[in-house]
Amino acid sequence: MCLDREKDIGQVIFEEAQKARLGVVIHAEHFSENATNHDYILWNNFYDYQFTNADKIDFFIVATETQKEILTQQFERYTTFHPKIYTIPVGSLDVLRYPEKKRIPFSMITASRLATEKHLDWLIKATIEARKQLPNLTLDIYGSGGERENLSQLIEHKKAQEYIRLKGHEDLTQVYLHYELYLTASTSEGFGLTLMEAVGSGLPLIGFD
C-alpha cells in the first residue's frame, strides 16, 4: 500500500499494514531549507512521521533524481536509516502542442484546485485592475474545490461575471491552445503540472518564483 501525507492516520496505517509492503509517495518539497543546518533538519510536517519511522517503510517514491539524491544524503546525515528510494516522475508531456486556429485575443487561463493556498482571489482582483487598461481582457478559472463559493461571490461582488468565469473541472489537453496567457498566484508548488502543460501548449506564464 502507498501512503502520501499521513494526516494523523500514519500510526494506524503503520500498525495495520502488517505483512503488506508499505510505501510513501513524496510529491512536495520534503524539508525546510531555511530551518536546516549541519546538525539539524526540519522535515516537512506532512512527512515527518514517515521519515522518523523510516525503518517501518519498505520504500519511498520521489518525483526527480535530484530529490532522490538529496533525500538519500539527508537520511545518511541526520538518521540511522537507509531506505529504498525510487524516482517516478509525476508527469510528462507526450508532445508539444500548437494551435491550429488563432488564440482568443486577451484571453487568460489558470487551472488548479480551488483552494486558499492557490490565491485565486489575487488573480481575480488583478484581472479586474488590469482590465481598466485592457478592456477586452478575460480570465477563465478551471478546477474544483472548497473555495468555489467564495470565489463566485467575489466575482459577483466585483460585477466581473462577464469576463471572469469559473469553468469547473475538465480535460485541458486541447483547452490551453485557445488562450494567450497562463496565470498562477500559488506561492508553493510540489511540481506544478499545469505550468508544464501550459508551457507545452505554447503559453507564456505570469506567476511567482
N, C-alpha and C positions, 0 to 999 in steps of 0.2 A: 504494500500500500504506500501511497505517496502523501506527504503532508506538506502544506505550504506554511502560512502563518499559523502559529499554534493557537492563538486567540483563546487562551485559558482552557484549551482542551488537550494540550500536549501531554500532560501527565496521564490522563485517562487513555489516550491512544497508545502511549508507551507501555502502559500496564496491560492493555488488552490485545496488543499486537501479537504477543506470544510467539508462535512459530512463523508468523508472517514476516516477510522481508519488509523493512521499513526504510523508505527513502524520503528525503526532504528536498523540495524544489525551492530554490532561491531565485526570485525574479526581481530583486531590487538591490540597491547598494546595501551591503551586509554589515557595515560598520561606520562609525563616525570618525572621519579622518581628523577633525579638529580636536576631538577628545581622546585621541590615541597617541601614545608615546612609546619609547623603547621598552618600558616595563609594564604598560597597561593598555588594554584595548577596550573600547566601548562598542559592543556589538549592537546592531540594530535590535530594538526591543522585541520585534516580531520573531527574531531568530535566536535570541539569547538563550532561551531554554533548550533549543535543539543543539546549539553549539556547546553549551556547558554539560550536556548529556550525550555528546557525540559518540561515546562508547556504545550507546544503545541504537545507533543509526547504522544501517547497512551501507548507505551511500548518500551523497549529496549531488544535486544537479544544479549547475550554474549555466549562464547564458553565453559566456565567452571564455576563450582560453586565458585571457588576461585575468579575469576574475578567478579562474581556477588556480592560476599561479599565485595570486595574492593570498587567496584563502588558504592554500597549502602552506605557504610561508608563515602565515599567522597562526595556524594550528601548531606548527613546529615551534614557534617562538613563545606563544602565550599559553599553550596547553600541553598535555601529555598524549594527546590523541593524534592518530594518523589515519583519518578516514579516507575511504574511496570517494573521489570527486570526479564526476563526469560532466562534459560540456555538451549541451544540446541547445543550439540556437533557438530563440523564442519565435523567430520569424525570418522570412526571406522574401525576395521578390523573384517570381519566376521569369518575368520580362519587364522591360521598361515600356511604359505606355505613353502613346502620343495621341492627341485629339485629332479626329478626322474632320471635325467641324470647329468653327471659331468659338473660343470660350466666351461665356457670358460676360460682357463688359462690367467692370467694377464689382464683380462678384467675389465674395469671400466665404470660406468654409472652415469649420472646425468640427472635430469629432472626438468624443471621449465619453466616459461615464459622466453623468450629470451629478457631480459631487463637489463639495465645497472646496476641496484642495485643487480643483481644476480652475477655479476662479473665473468661471464663465460670465459672472456678473461684471467683471472687469472688461471683458470683451464687448459685452452689450453696451456698457457705458462709453467705452472708447469708440465704438461704431457710431453711436449717437453723436458724439463730438465730431468725429471725422466727417460725418455726413453734412455738417454745416458748411464744409469746404467742397465736398464731393457729393452733390445731391442725389446721384444715381447709385451710391454705394449700398450693397446689400450684404447680409450675413445669414447663412444657414447653419444651424447647430444640429449635428447628428449625434444620437446617443440616447440612452435612457438612464434613469437613476433617481435617487431620492430628492434631488434639488429641482426636479422638473416644475413643480408647482410654484416654487419661489421664483424661478427664472421667468415663468409665464407671467406671474404677477408683476415682476419688474418691467417686462416688455410692455405689458398693458398700461402700467402706471406711466411709463415714458411715452405712451402712444406711438410705439415703434413696430406695431404688428405688421405693417405693410412691407417692411424691409428687413426685419429680424424675425426669423422663423425657427421654431423647434420642429425638426423633421423626424424625430424618432430614430429607432434603430433599423439599419438596413445594410445590405452588402454594398460597400462603397467602391468596389473594384473599378467600375466604369463611371462612378459618380464624380470622382476627383477631376476628371477630364473636362467637366463643364465649367469649372471655376478658374479664377485668375490668381487667387492668393489663399494660402493656408495660414490660419491664426492659431496660436496657443498661448494661454496665460498660466499654464501649470508651472509651479516653481520647483517641482520634483517629479522625475520620471524614472521608472525602473529601466525601461528600454525605449519607449516612445515609438510603438509600432505605427501609429497613424502618421507620425512625422516621416518615417521611412516610406510609407505608402504614398504620401503626398509628393515627396521628392521624386519618387519613382514614376509619378504621373506628370512630372514637369512643373510642379508648383513651387514658387518661392515661398519662404516662411518668414513670419514675424513672430518672435517669441522671446523667451528668456534664455540665458546661458545655462 
